[in-house]
Amino acid sequence: MAASGKSLYEGVCGDTQKPTDCLQLLRHDPLITSAKNYFDLSKFILEFGEKKAKEGKKYIWQIAKKHPIPQITLCAKNTYESLPT
């Protein structure tokens, strides 16, 4: 990828169905943008995904507590129950 002038993550995003969305999501993480090999890039993207999932879990549970209706609680339980805190 370096020969083309693109970073690894830019090359990977270019191969996705939504390259612009991918680039916008990943370009602000310095670990992802500085990855020098695919192993590290993969690791950093997985860690990034886990971090975002935890943020989503925290957010949906805050909504469920603020608005305790069955649909929101069910969504929170079914979607985020198995994620680590």
N, C-alpha and C positions, 0 to 999 in steps of 0.2 A: 504493500500500500504506500509506503514512503516514497517510492519512485514516482508515483502519480501525483505527489504533493498532498495527498489526503492522509489524515490520521486514520488509525484503525477503526475508530468508532464511526467516522464519516463513511468509510467504505462499507461497514456493516449496515449502517442506516440506509445507504444507497441501495442495498439489496432487499429492503423490506417493502411491504405494500404501501406504507405511508412514510417515506423517507423524511419529509419535512417535519412531521410530528415527532419522529424518532430523534432527529437532530435537535429540535427544540427542547425535548425532554432531557436528553443526555448531556448537552453541551455545557451545562452549568456545574457539572460534577468534575472537579479537578482530577480525581483519580481516574475516571473514565477517559477524559480527554488526553491524559498523559500516558495511558497504557502503551507499553512497548511490544507486547505480544498478546496473542489471542487468549492464552490462559489467564493472564492478569485481567484483560478486558472482560472476559466472561465472569470472573470472580467479582470484579467491581460492579458489573451490571446486576448480578444476582444480589449482591449486598445492597445496592441501590433499590432494587425491587422489594427486598425484605423491609427496608426502611420505609418505603412508601406504603407498603401493606400495613405496617404497624401504625403509621400515621392515619391511614384510612380506618383502621380498626378503632383507634382512639376517637376519631371524629364521629363515626356512626354510633358508638356507644354513648357519646355525649348527647347526640340527637335523641337516641332511644330513652335516655334518662330525662331529658327535657320534655319530650313528647312521647310518653309511654303508651303508644297505641300498638296493638298486636302486630300490625304489618311491619312497623319499623323494628320492633323487637325481634320478630321472626327473621327479618333480613339480617340484622346484626348477628344473631345466633348462627344462622345457616351459612353466612358468608365469611364471618371472621372468627368463629368459635375455635377453629383448629390452629390459628396463628399464634405464635409466641407473643408474649407481651413485651 
